[in-house]
Amino acid sequence: MEESISGFKVRGEWADVVEHGERITYALRDEGVHDPDHDYGARFARAFDEWDEWRPKAHETLEADVSEKTADQASVEEGKGEKAGKEPDEDIKTAGEKITASYEQLEEDDAEAAMDNWKESIDYVARAADSAGRKALRRVEDTVYQNVMTQLAPYYFDNELISANVQQAARNGDNGERFVFEVNVNDDDLKDRVSDRLAELDDEIDRWHVEVEKDTDAAEAIEGAEPPPEAENGSKSTTN
């Protein structure tokens, strides 16, 4: 691992990329970043969950899984209508109902109520347009990020806790594909703590247990083996 002001970087095969992400995640957990009741967790728990979801996994591939997660993470956030669970056509329908009510109230000489309904109808039309625009932009973004941008730039992740990027460096003959994976912790104090913890892990653990999605129950039943220890998040770890 290379450490610099821009973060923690590894070069190697996919297993090295996965291990690097797991080690940093482990170090962050040790500092309580995942726990909302901890000082760091109060600030970064949600950001940690986002990172934990995005980081490359042993059963994933760069061009399919990480590409899709990069596009999802980079997509435009939800607008008011989407947060309310309303589709654009629902808001347009509501706007029409408000306009109808406004005309009826004008006929009843209730100008104040008519004006209120008219303003609300404008708000619903604007919200519908906003939702439709965001959906269209996401479709464009998904195509751009997955099919264009990731061919020109690294697959990246960025939030208030972590900035990371991974890219395929070269195909190394019989040794398989080689990658470069750089992860930076955006809080300087936490970054120093993570650095110290990573150094301790190198001393404590001879071989890292990379988490993979495997059905070990059948093998345990046949071989009579002891089940592997569970990681903190409840998943089983096996050496790769």
SVG drawing of the C-alpha trace seen along z (x, -y; Angstrom):
<svg xmlns="http://www.w3.org/2000/svg" viewBox="-71 -38 75 73">
<polyline fill="none" stroke="black" stroke-width="0.4" points="0.0,0.0 1.2,-3.5 0.2,-6.3 0.3,-10.0 -1.6,-13.2 -4.2,-12.1 -5.0,-8.8 -4.2,-5.1 -3.4,-3.4 -2.9,0.1 -1.9,1.6 -2.7,5.2 -5.3,7.7 -9.0,7.6 -8.4,9.5 -6.0,6.7 -8.6,4.1 -11.2,5.9 -8.9,6.4 -7.9,2.8 -11.5,1.7 -12.2,4.2 -9.2,3.1 -10.2,-0.6 -13.8,0.4 -12.5,2.4 -10.4,-0.5 -13.3,-2.9 -15.5,-0.5 -12.8,-0.4 -13.1,-4.1 -16.9,-3.9 -17.8,-5.5 -20.6,-3.1 -22.2,-3.8 -24.6,-6.9 -24.0,-7.1 -20.2,-7.5 -18.7,-11.0 -17.6,-10.0 -20.7,-8.0 -22.9,-11.0 -21.3,-12.8 -20.5,-9.9 -22.7,-6.9 -24.8,-7.4 -21.8,-8.2 -20.1,-5.1 -23.1,-2.9 -22.9,-4.5 -19.2,-3.7 -19.7,-0.2 -22.3,0.4 -20.1,-1.0 -16.7,0.5 -15.7,3.3 -16.7,6.8 -15.0,10.1 -18.0,11.4 -18.3,8.2 -16.7,7.0 -15.5,3.5 -17.3,3.0 -20.7,4.3 -21.2,3.9 -18.9,1.0 -19.9,-0.8 -23.6,-0.6 -23.0,-1.6 -20.9,-4.6 -23.7,-5.8 -26.3,-5.3 -24.1,-7.2 -23.5,-10.1 -27.2,-10.5 -29.1,-13.6 -30.8,-13.6 -34.5,-13.4 -36.7,-16.5 -39.7,-17.4 -42.2,-15.5 -40.1,-12.3 -39.5,-12.6 -43.2,-12.8 -43.6,-9.6 -45.4,-11.3 -45.0,-10.7 -45.1,-13.7 -48.5,-12.7 -50.0,-12.6 -48.8,-16.1 -50.2,-17.3 -53.6,-15.7 -53.6,-17.4 -52.7,-20.7 -55.7,-20.3 -58.0,-19.7 -56.7,-22.8 -57.4,-24.9 -60.9,-23.5 -61.5,-24.3 -60.1,-27.8 -62.6,-28.5 -65.5,-27.2 -64.5,-29.5 -64.3,-32.5 -67.9,-31.8 -68.8,-31.8 -67.0,-35.1 -64.4,-33.5 -61.4,-35.3 -59.0,-34.5 -59.6,-30.7 -59.5,-30.8 -56.1,-32.5 -54.7,-30.0 -55.8,-27.1 -54.4,-28.8 -51.0,-29.2 -51.0,-25.6 -51.7,-24.4 -48.6,-26.3 -46.6,-24.6 -47.8,-21.2 -47.0,-21.9 -43.5,-23.1 -43.0,-20.0 -44.1,-17.7 -41.7,-19.4 -38.9,-19.1 -39.5,-15.4 -39.7,-14.7 -36.5,-16.6 -34.6,-14.8 -35.8,-11.4 -34.7,-12.3 -31.3,-13.5 -30.7,-10.3 -31.4,-8.3 -28.8,-10.4 -26.4,-10.2 -26.7,-6.4 -25.9,-6.1 -23.0,-8.6 -21.4,-7.3 -21.6,-3.6 -20.9,-3.7 -18.8,-6.8 -17.3,-8.4 -16.0,-5.2 -14.1,-4.6 -12.3,-7.9 -12.0,-8.3 -11.8,-6.1 -14.8,-4.6 -15.3,-6.9 -17.1,-7.4 -17.3,-10.6 -19.2,-11.8 -18.3,-13.7 -16.4,-10.7 -14.6,-9.0 -13.3,-9.9 -12.2,-6.9 -11.5,-5.8 -10.6,-2.6 -9.4,-2.0 -8.1,0.8 -4.4,0.1 -3.4,2.8 -3.8,6.5 -0.7,8.2 -0.5,11.3 -1.0,14.5 -1.2,12.6 -4.6,11.3 -6.0,7.8 -4.3,5.2 -6.0,2.3 -5.2,-0.9 -7.5,-1.7 -7.1,-4.9 -9.1,-5.8 -8.9,-9.0 -10.6,-9.7 -11.8,-13.3 -11.5,-14.1 -7.8,-14.7 -8.0,-13.5 -9.9,-10.4 -7.5,-9.8 -4.6,-9.8 -6.4,-7.3 -7.2,-5.0 -3.6,-5.2 -2.4,-4.0 -5.0,-1.3 -4.0,0.0 -0.4,0.2 -1.5,2.2 -3.5,4.5 -0.3,5.3 1.4,6.4 -1.6,8.3 -2.9,10.2 -0.7,12.3 -3.4,13.0 -6.5,11.0 -9.8,12.9 -11.6,11.5 -15.3,11.5 -17.0,13.5 -20.5,14.6 -20.3,18.4 -22.7,21.1 -20.5,22.8 -23.3,24.6 -23.2,27.6 -19.4,27.9 -19.6,27.7 -22.2,30.4 -20.2,32.8 -16.7,32.1 -17.8,31.6 -15.8,28.4 -16.2,25.7 -18.1,22.7 -15.9,19.7 -16.1,16.8 -18.7,14.1 -17.6,10.6 -19.0,7.7 -21.7,7.1 -22.9,10.8 -21.4,12.1 -19.0,15.0 -15.4,14.5 -13.3,17.0 -9.8,16.8 -9.5,16.1"/>
</svg>
